[in-house]
Amino acid sequence: MPLHCETPSEFFEALKDTQKALRTGELVDRESRQVIRKAIGGYHELDDAVARNCLREVDQNLKLLRTQLEQGLKDGTIAVVGTCLDLRQPALARYLDELRQSCLDDLNRVLRHAGIPPV
């Protein structure tokens, strides 16, 4: 789904939850907040250096995506209109969509490498 079609509050929550899962190893149900799965230490504890480094990059890019979205909301280049995000600069919209897609692609690459179905 294009970034501008995302529900802002749910999208920010999904970004936070994904970062937490990567960092801590705790996958939490968004509604009940119950832990679904737990892997002690998150990506930091992975023995596979390639996977660990790739997930570190995903985490950093998710942080960058959140920061850019928050900054855009503060400076007015992004606005919440109803249940959507209005990205007022086409170049910014493309950049954020590409950054988001990069995070998904990298995460899926690690999952496939580990024999886990992609998201």
HUFENWO-V218160 format. One record per backbone hydrogen bond with DSSP energy under -0.5 kcal/mol. CO is the residue of the C=O (numbers start at 1). NH is the residue of the N-H. E is the energy in kcal/mol with one decimal. If there is no record, write none. Layout:
co=CO nh=NH e=E
co=CO nh=NH e=E
//
This chain:
co=2 nh=5 e=-1.8
co=3 nh=6 e=-1.6
co=4 nh=85 e=-1.3
co=6 nh=8 e=-0.7
co=7 nh=11 e=-2.8
co=8 nh=12 e=-2.7
co=9 nh=13 e=-1.9
co=10 nh=14 e=-2.4
co=11 nh=15 e=-2.4
co=12 nh=16 e=-2.3
co=13 nh=17 e=-2.8
co=14 nh=18 e=-2.4
co=15 nh=19 e=-2.3
co=16 nh=20 e=-2.5
co=17 nh=21 e=-2.4
co=18 nh=22 e=-2.3
co=19 nh=23 e=-2.6
co=20 nh=24 e=-3.0
co=20 nh=25 e=-0.6
co=20 nh=26 e=-0.6
co=21 nh=25 e=-1.6
co=22 nh=43 e=-3.0
co=24 nh=41 e=-0.7
co=24 nh=42 e=-0.8
co=25 nh=27 e=-0.7
co=25 nh=39 e=-1.6
co=26 nh=28 e=-0.6
co=27 nh=36 e=-3.9
co=27 nh=37 e=-1.2
co=29 nh=33 e=-2.0
co=34 nh=29 e=-2.9
co=37 nh=27 e=-2.8
co=39 nh=42 e=-1.9
co=41 nh=44 e=-0.9
co=42 nh=45 e=-1.4
co=43 nh=46 e=-1.5
co=47 nh=49 e=-0.8
co=48 nh=52 e=-2.7
co=49 nh=53 e=-2.6
co=50 nh=54 e=-2.3
co=51 nh=55 e=-2.6
co=52 nh=56 e=-1.9
co=53 nh=57 e=-2.0
co=54 nh=58 e=-2.2
co=55 nh=59 e=-2.5
co=56 nh=60 e=-2.4
co=57 nh=61 e=-2.6
co=58 nh=62 e=-2.6
co=59 nh=63 e=-2.0
co=60 nh=64 e=-2.2
co=61 nh=65 e=-2.5
co=62 nh=66 e=-2.6
co=63 nh=67 e=-2.6
co=64 nh=68 e=-2.8
co=65 nh=69 e=-2.4
co=66 nh=70 e=-2.8
co=67 nh=71 e=-2.7
co=68 nh=72 e=-2.4
co=69 nh=73 e=-2.1
co=70 nh=74 e=-1.8
co=71 nh=75 e=-2.9
co=72 nh=76 e=-1.0
co=72 nh=77 e=-0.7
co=72 nh=78 e=-2.1
co=77 nh=88 e=-2.3
co=77 nh=89 e=-0.5
co=79 nh=81 e=-0.6
co=79 nh=86 e=-3.8
co=80 nh=82 e=-0.6
co=81 nh=84 e=-1.9
co=84 nh=81 e=-2.6
co=85 nh=87 e=-0.8
co=86 nh=79 e=-1.8
co=86 nh=88 e=-0.9
co=88 nh=90 e=-0.6
co=89 nh=93 e=-2.4
co=90 nh=94 e=-2.5
co=91 nh=95 e=-2.4
co=92 nh=96 e=-2.7
co=93 nh=97 e=-2.3
co=94 nh=98 e=-2.7
co=95 nh=99 e=-2.5
co=96 nh=100 e=-2.4
co=97 nh=101 e=-2.4
co=98 nh=102 e=-2.3
co=99 nh=103 e=-1.9
co=100 nh=104 e=-2.1
co=101 nh=105 e=-2.9
co=102 nh=106 e=-2.6
co=103 nh=107 e=-2.5
co=104 nh=108 e=-2.7
co=105 nh=109 e=-2.0
co=106 nh=110 e=-1.9
co=107 nh=111 e=-2.4
co=108 nh=112 e=-2.8
co=109 nh=113 e=-2.1
co=110 nh=114 e=-1.7
co=111 nh=116 e=-3.2
co=112 nh=115 e=-1.5
//
